[in-house]
Amino acid sequence: MSDNSLNFLSSDSKNLLLKIYEAIIEKITLKMYNNLDEEAKGSFFKIILSGSEEEKINFFQKYFSNFKPLLIEEIEKLVEELKASKKPSL
């Protein structure tokens, strides 16, 4: 998230946005990891810790091909939760 389009935000807002982004990415990665078979789980850690960039890209393309739709889904859920939290309680 080094995009300059966020320069209008305060430092605190940028930090909050970064934390939200990281939480969403972590949630999706964990969800996808839990759906891997045991062999792929072992490969995941080996590649993440010591694999080349090409190996990482190939692994993610093979096993995490639905990452973008899950990202969109999680963002939409978060937006709905935020909207709901703004509504006054009765």
N, C-alpha and C positions, 0 to 999 in steps of 0.2 A: 504494500500500500504506500508506495513512494510517489504516487501520482500528485502532480502539482495542483490539480483541480480542487484540492482540499485546503489550499492555503488560506481561504477566507475563515476557516474555523480556528478557534482559540486552541492553544496547546492542550488544555484539559479536554476539549471536545475531540480533538484528534486522538488523544490517548484513550478516551472512552470508546470511540469508534474502532480503534485498533483492537481493544480488548473484546468487543462484541464480535468483530471479524474473526479473531483467533478462536473464540468460544464456538462459533458456528462451524469453522473449519475442523476443529477438534471433534465436535459432535458428529459431523458427517464422516470423518475418517474413522472414528471408533465404530460407527454403525456399519460402515463398509467392511472394516477389518473383522468384525464379529461374524460377517457372512462368508468369510474366506474359509476354505478347508485348511486342515492342519499344515499341509505341505506349503501352501501359499502363505500362511501366517509366518512360518519359519523363514521363507524367502523374503517376506516383507521386511523383517528386522535386519536380515543380512544385507539387503540392498540399501535400505535407508541408512544404515550405519557405515557401510563401506563400499557401496556400489558406485559405479560411474554414473554420470548424468544420463547417459544413454540407457543404462540398465533401469534407472529410476523411471524414466519416461516410458520405456517399454512396459514395465510392471504396471504403472498407473494406467496406461492405455488399455492393457489387457484386463486388469481386475477392477479398476475404478472408472470404467467408461461412462457410468451413469452419475458421475460426480456433479456435473453442472445441473442436471434436473433436481438432484437432491439439494444442492446449494440454493436454488431458486425456491424449492419447497420450504426449506428451513427459514429463509428470509421472509417468505410470505407468512409463515406461522408467527415469526417474531413480530412482524408488522401488525398482525391481527391481535396478538397478545398486548402489544403496546396500545393499540386503539381501545381495546377492552379495558385496560387499566386506567384510561383517561375518563371513562364514563363514570358519572357519579353513582354511588351506591344508594339503593333505596331502602 
